[in-house]
Structures are given as C-alpha cells and as structure tokens.
C-alpha cells in the first residue's frame, strides 16, 4: 500500500501564494503595474488613431496624392503610418518592445514637428503632449519596477 504524505505549508510558503482577500498585499503591490498597463492601452488607442489618419492620407488623400507631396513629407507620412500602428499593437499588448517602439515613434514625432511644423495639426502643442506622455510613461515604469522588487 502506498501512503499519501501531505506536506505542511510553512509561513514562507504562504508568502508566495496568491491572496485574493480584501487586505491582500498583492493588490497593493500591483497598483503601479495596473496603472502602467491602463496608461499603455490608452496611449495605444491614441496611436492607433494617429496611424489610421496617416493611412487615410496615403489611401484617400483630401488634397494632393502621396506621390505629389515633397519627398520628405511623403516619407514621414509612410514612416508614421507603419510605426504608429506597430507601436499601438505593442502598447496594447503591454509588451516591452511596444513601449520601446512607441518611445521611438513619439521622439521621431517630436523631431518631425520641430523641423516640419505643418506636418501635424497642433504643432508645438503636440510636442508638449508627447513630452508629457513620455514623462508619465517613465514615472509609471519606474514605480512598477520598484514595486516588483
């Protein structure tokens, strides 16, 4: 006959278990991580909209077709049409590569607006909005990493 041996859980084992009670320490620890994911998804929706607007400029132009635009402007539109949508998908998935791609796209957007102010509606206001979003992203990422440690 085989005997079933039951292992007793020590207090150390309980620290690794998931506690779903109202006084759960795990819930308090996940606040910054949850805030980061919510922030990333909100920014993903915004970047999805921006990417689709760039694709609208490519596929259904209101004024001049893409090939009639100056080369630098046409290249920027195509770049952001692809980069914004890829960043939006990565942000929605809350993947690390999504955050990196979004930071690259946002910084490139800031540079483009500084060199071509008419590229995007809003101009310097959009530069300020992008800088604020980047700052908030870094704060949330820092705090989420601190609570994990």
N, C-alpha and C positions, 0 to 999 in steps of 0.2 A: 504494500500500500504506500501511496505517496502522501506525504504530509504537505499541506499548504502552509507556507510561512508568510506571515504578514509582517511587513516592516513598519515599525513605528516612525512617524514623522517627528522630527525634532523641530525646534524653533527655527533652525537655519533653513530647513526645507520650506517652511511657510513663507519665508521672505521672497521666494521665487514663485510662489503660487499666485494665481490671479484672484484678487478680491474684488467682488462687484458690489460690496456693501456701500452704504452712504458715506462712511468715513474712510473710504479707500484712499490710501496714499497714491496708488497708481493713477487714479483720476486726477489728483492734484499734479502729479508729475507730467501728465500728458497734455496739460493746458497749452504750453507753448508749441508743442508739436501739432496739436489740433489747429491752433491759430495759424501756424505756418501753412498747413495743408489748405485751410479755408482761403487764406490770402493767395496761395498759388492758384487755386481754382478760380477765384475772382479775376485775377490778372490773366489767366488763361482765356476766359471769356472775352476780355477786352482785346487781347492779342489775336484771338480768332476773328473778331470783328475787323480789326485792322488788316489782317491778312486777306480776308474776303473783300475788303474795299480795294486793296491793291489788285486782286484778281479781277474785280469789276473794271478797273482802269485798263487792264490788259485785254479782257474779253469783250467788254461793251463800253468803249470809251464814249464820253459825252462830247468831247471836243475833237481833238486830233487822235488818230490811231497811234499805237505804240511806236511803229516804225517812223512816224513823222516827228516824234519828240527828239530832243537832243540826246546824244548817246549816253551821257552821264545820268540824265534823268530817267531814261528808259532802263538803264542797268540798275539803278536804285529801286525802281518800282518792281522789277523782276526779283531782285535780291530779297526785298522785304515781303513780297508775295509768298515766297518759299520759306524764308527764315521765320516770319511771324507765325505761320501755320505750324511749322515744326516745333517752335517754342511753345505754342499753345497746347499742343498734344503732350509734350514733355511736362509742362506745368500741371496739366490736368491729371496726369499720372503720378504727380509728385515725385518724379524721378530726378536724380541728381543731374543728369545730362540736360533735363528740361530747364532747370534753373540756370545752368551754365549757358545754354543756348539763348535763353531769354535775356540774361545779362549782356551777352554779346550783341543781341538784336537791339536791346534798349540803348546800349552805348553807341552802337552804329547809328541808331536813330538820332541821338543827341548830336553826333558829329555831322550827320547829313543836314539836320536842321540849322546848325551853325554855319555850314558852308552854302546851303541852298535854302534860305528862309521860306521860300514859297513851295517847298516840297510837300509840306503837310500843313493843314489848317491849324491855326493856333500858334505856330512858330515858337517863340520863346516860352510861352505858357506850357507847351508840350515838353520842352526841355526841363522845366521846373517839375512838372508832373512825373517825368521819367526819373529824375534825380530823387524825388520823394519816394517813389515806389522802390527804387534800388536801396535807399536808406532803410526803409521799413523791412525789406526782404533780409538785409544783413542783420538787423536787430532781431527779427524773428528766428533766423537761422542760428544766430549766436545763442539766444536763450534756449532754443530747442536742444542744441548740442550740450549746453550746460546742464539741463535737467536730465539728459540721458546719462551723463557722467555721474 
